[in-house]
Structure formats: structure tokens, C-alpha cells
Amino acid sequence: MLARRIAAAVLGAFVVVSVLVVVAQELRREEGGPGGPADGEPQGDVLVATYFHGNRRCATCNTIEAWAREAMHDAFPKEIRSGRIAWRTANYEEARNAAHRERYGLYSSAIVLSDVRGGEERRSVDLEEIWALSTSERGLKDYVVRETRAFLESVP
């Protein structure tokens, strides 16, 4: 009898945690804002910074995303407000993002900067150092800002 109660409590806790994880993932996806890669490419001239993640998100993946998002919003508030820079989050494992997965060769979480002109991507760069810097908040943030500035400055 006690074993059944324990099993029921464990099963109930598992269901509650599972529901909370799904809700948190949906909220994170919405944080990326409307118009994620699968919702249509941006129009006009914009630098799109996309954090790509897979279905399974570890603590390090979530930390990289949070630090990179903070760095972008802290360093480029005017550019984000004006629409010159757009921050997005997208799951590269979703079928609707297959083209991005193939174009950028995604197999793990990544940050890709894209120069979009008139709705067409002209060039892109994968910020490959994010994993090496994933244990240093200052290092990762500085890297993201430095690379984004360099990317912006190289755009005619």
C-alpha cells in the first residue's frame, strides 16, 4: 500500500515537472519574439542575430542564450528598438527550420549573425567561440558584442 502511494506521488511529480518544462520552453520560444526564422524572413536591411537550439536544452545552452541576449540588448538598445538589429531564438530541429539547419550546418546550439538586405540574406557568420566561452559570462558577452560590432561595421 505504501509503495503504491510513493509510486503515485513520484508519477504525479513527474507529470507536474514535465508540464512546467513544456510551458517554460514555449515561453522561451515566444521570448525570441514574433517573426522567428520559420515565421518568415525579415524585410528591409537588418542584422539578424539568431540563437539556434535543439529540442533538448541543457543548462549551458540556456546560459549561453541568456548571456548573449543580455549582451545584445545591453550593447545595442537603439539598434534593436529601431529594427536595425533583430534578436531571435529558433529550434533548428523543427521541420520549419530545416533550411536554416542545412544552410548553417547546425548540429548543436549556435549563434548566427545574418546580414539581411531587402529580405534576402547577403552573408552570415557563426559565432563559433560561444562554447569555449560558455563558462565566462564576461568573456562570452564581450565576444558577442565585439563580433556583432565588427559584423555591423563590415556592412556597407
BELHU-V634435 format. One record per residue. RES is the residue in one letter. PHI is phi in whole degrees, 0 to 359 (none if undefined). PSI is psi as a letter, one per 30 degrees, with the letter a starting at -180 (NA if undefined). Layout:
# BELHU-V634435
{{RES;PHI;PSI} {RES;PHI;PSI}}
This chain:
# BELHU-V634435
{{M;none;e} {L;296;e} {A;298;e} {R;295;e} {R;296;e} {I;296;e} {A;299;e} {A;295;e} {A;294;e} {V;296;e} {L;298;e} {G;298;e} {A;297;e} {F;300;e} {V;296;e} {V;297;e} {V;297;e} {S;299;e} {V;297;e} {L;297;e} {V;296;e} {V;297;e} {V;297;e} {A;298;e} {Q;295;e} {E;294;e} {L;296;e} {R;297;e} {R;297;e} {E;292;e} {E;301;e} {G;298;f} {G;91;l} {P;292;l} {G;81;g} {G;299;l} {P;312;e} {A;285;f} {D;273;g} {G;117;k} {E;283;l} {P;293;l} {Q;257;l} {G;82;a} {D;257;j} {V;207;k} {L;265;j} {V;257;k} {A;256;j} {T;244;k} {Y;266;j} {F;264;k} {H;223;l} {G;263;a} {N;294;e} {R;263;k} {R;237;j} {C;277;l} {A;299;e} {T;296;e} {C;301;e} {N;295;e} {T;292;e} {I;302;e} {E;300;e} {A;297;e} {W;295;e} {A;294;e} {R;299;e} {E;301;e} {A;300;e} {M;296;e} {H;289;e} {D;285;e} {A;274;f} {F;230;h} {P;297;e} {K;294;e} {E;294;e} {I;289;e} {R;298;e} {S;282;f} {G;91;g} {R;291;e} {I;237;k} {A;237;k} {W;261;k} {R;225;l} {T;232;k} {A;212;k} {N;270;j} {Y;290;f} {E;275;f} {E;288;k} {A;304;e} {R;293;f} {N;250;g} {A;301;e} {A;297;e} {H;293;e} {R;302;e} {E;288;e} {R;300;e} {Y;262;f} {G;63;h} {L;281;k} {Y;221;f} {S;208;l} {S;304;k} {A;205;l} {I;244;k} {V;240;k} {L;262;k} {S;233;k} {D;268;j} {V;250;k} {R;236;k} {G;56;h} {G;83;g} {E;241;k} {E;288;k} {R;269;e} {R;199;l} {S;209;l} {V;217;k} {D;267;k} {L;280;i} {E;291;f} {E;278;f} {I;300;e} {W;289;e} {A;294;f} {L;259;g} {S;294;f} {T;258;g} {S;236;j} {E;303;e} {R;296;e} {G;298;e} {L;293;e} {K;298;e} {D;300;e} {Y;298;e} {V;298;e} {V;294;e} {R;300;e} {E;292;e} {T;293;e} {R;299;e} {A;298;e} {F;296;e} {L;299;e} {E;292;f} {S;275;f} {V;274;k} {P;295;NA}}
